Amino acid sequence: IRLKFLNDTEEVAVARPEDTVGILKSKYFPGQESQMKLIYRGQLLQDQARTLRSLRITDNCVIHCHRSRGAAAAPPALPEPGPAGPTAPGLPLGGGTLMVPTVMVVLALGWYFRINYRQLFTAPATVSLIGVTVLVTFLAFGVY
C-alpha cells in the first residue's frame, strides 16, 4: 500500500489484507492514531475495525494521509459556503459580514444629522465626516 501525504511524499506500507485500519494507523503512526485521517477513494476511513480486504484495498493502492491539528478535530465533509471568517455559534452570519452595513448605516445617520442639523456641526466635524466617508468608501471598494 502507498501512503501519500499532503506534501506529495509517499511511503510504502506493508500490510496484510486481514489488517484493520486501526492496525495500519498504529503500525505506521504510533502515538498519533487519533490525529491521523486516512482517505481511500475519497472516503474517510473512520471505522478502525474494518479490514483492508473489506475496504477493497489491495496491492499498490494509494491511501491519502492527513494529520489533523487536534485529536478531536474532524475535517468537514464539504466546504462550508459563505464568508471566509468564522461564525459565532447560533448566528447564521459571521461578525465580519455585518461590519460594512453597520458602518454604512452610521455614516448615513451622520450625513442625515449633518444636513438636517447643520447648526450643530462645526467645520472640523464636517471635514472629519467627509474624510471618514472617503476612507470607508475606498476600503469598501478595495475589499470587494
C-alpha positions as CSV (number, residue, x, y, z in Angstrom):
1,I,0.0,0.0,0.0
2,R,1.3,3.5,-0.8
3,L,0.7,6.2,1.9
4,K,0.6,9.6,0.2
5,F,0.9,12.8,2.3
6,L,-0.1,16.4,1.6
7,N,3.4,17.4,0.6
8,D,3.3,14.8,-2.2
9,T,5.7,12.4,-0.4
10,E,4.9,8.7,-0.4
11,E,5.8,5.9,1.9
12,V,5.3,2.2,1.1
13,A,3.3,0.4,3.8
14,V,3.5,-3.4,4.1
15,A,0.1,-4.7,5.3
16,R,-1.9,-7.9,5.1
17,P,-5.5,-8.0,3.8
18,E,-6.8,-9.0,7.2
19,D,-5.2,-6.0,8.9
20,T,-7.6,-3.3,10.1
21,V,-7.5,0.4,9.7
22,G,-6.6,0.7,13.4
23,I,-3.7,-1.7,13.0
24,L,-2.4,0.2,9.9
25,K,-2.6,3.5,11.9
26,S,-0.9,2.1,15.0
27,K,1.9,0.4,12.9
28,Y,2.8,3.5,10.8
29,F,1.7,6.4,13.1
30,P,2.4,5.2,16.7
31,G,1.1,7.7,19.2
32,Q,-0.6,9.7,16.6
33,E,-3.5,7.4,15.7
34,S,-6.2,9.8,16.8
35,Q,-4.7,12.6,14.8
36,M,-4.2,10.8,11.5
37,K,-7.0,10.7,9.0
38,L,-6.8,8.1,6.2
39,I,-8.7,8.7,3.0
40,Y,-9.2,6.0,0.3
41,R,-11.1,6.8,-2.9
42,G,-12.5,10.0,-1.4
43,Q,-13.9,8.2,1.6
44,L,-12.6,8.9,5.2
45,L,-11.7,5.6,6.8
46,Q,-13.4,6.1,10.2
47,D,-14.2,2.6,11.3
48,Q,-11.0,1.3,12.9
49,A,-12.2,-2.3,12.9
50,R,-12.7,-2.6,9.1
51,T,-10.2,-4.8,7.4
52,L,-8.3,-3.7,4.3
53,R,-9.9,-6.6,2.4
54,S,-13.4,-5.4,3.2
55,L,-12.5,-1.9,2.0
56,R,-11.1,-3.4,-1.2
57,I,-7.6,-2.1,-0.5
58,T,-5.3,-4.2,-2.5
59,D,-1.7,-4.2,-3.6
60,N,-0.3,-0.8,-4.7
61,C,-3.4,1.1,-3.7
62,V,-3.0,4.7,-2.6
63,I,-4.2,5.9,0.8
64,H,-4.1,9.6,1.4
65,C,-2.9,10.6,4.9
66,H,-3.7,13.8,6.7
67,R,-2.7,14.8,10.2
68,S,-5.3,16.9,12.0
69,R,-4.1,19.5,14.5
70,G,-6.3,18.4,17.4
71,A,-7.1,14.9,18.5
72,A,-10.9,15.6,18.3
73,A,-10.7,17.7,15.1
74,A,-12.5,16.1,12.2
75,P,-12.3,17.5,8.7
76,P,-15.6,18.8,7.3
77,A,-17.4,16.6,4.7
78,L,-18.0,19.5,2.4
79,P,-16.6,23.1,2.3
80,E,-19.0,25.4,4.0
81,P,-20.5,28.1,1.8
82,G,-20.5,31.7,2.9
83,P,-18.0,34.1,4.4
84,A,-14.4,33.1,4.9
85,G,-14.4,34.3,8.5
86,P,-15.5,32.1,11.5
87,T,-19.2,32.2,12.5
88,A,-20.4,32.5,16.0
89,P,-22.5,29.6,17.2
90,G,-26.2,30.2,16.7
91,L,-25.7,33.0,14.3
92,P,-26.1,32.4,10.6
93,L,-23.7,35.3,9.7
94,G,-20.2,35.9,10.9
95,G,-19.4,39.2,12.8
96,G,-17.4,40.4,9.8
97,T,-20.3,40.2,7.4
98,L,-22.3,42.8,9.4
99,M,-19.4,45.3,9.7
100,V,-19.8,47.0,6.3
101,P,-23.6,47.5,6.6
102,T,-23.2,48.8,10.2
103,V,-20.6,51.3,9.2
104,M,-22.7,52.5,6.2
105,V,-25.7,53.0,8.5
106,V,-23.6,55.0,10.9
107,L,-22.3,57.1,8.1
108,A,-25.8,57.6,6.6
109,L,-27.0,58.8,10.1
110,G,-24.0,61.1,10.3
111,W,-24.9,62.7,7.0
112,Y,-28.6,62.9,7.8
113,F,-27.8,64.8,11.0
114,R,-25.2,67.0,9.2
115,I,-27.8,68.0,6.6
116,N,-30.8,68.5,8.9
117,Y,-29.0,69.9,12.0
118,R,-26.1,71.8,10.3
119,Q,-26.0,74.3,13.2
120,L,-24.7,71.6,15.5
121,F,-21.8,70.7,13.1
122,T,-18.6,72.7,13.2
123,A,-16.2,73.0,10.2
124,P,-13.8,70.4,11.7
125,A,-16.7,68.0,12.3
126,T,-17.8,68.3,8.7
127,V,-14.3,67.8,7.4
128,S,-13.9,64.7,9.6
129,L,-17.2,63.3,8.3
130,I,-16.1,63.8,4.7
131,G,-12.7,62.2,5.5
132,V,-14.3,59.2,7.2
133,T,-16.8,58.8,4.3
134,V,-14.0,58.8,1.7
135,L,-11.8,56.4,3.7
136,V,-14.7,53.9,4.2
137,T,-15.6,54.2,0.5
138,F,-12.1,53.3,-0.6
139,L,-11.8,50.5,1.9
140,A,-15.2,49.0,0.9
141,F,-14.4,49.1,-2.8
142,G,-10.9,47.8,-2.1
143,V,-12.1,44.8,-0.3
144,Y,-14.9,43.9,-2.7
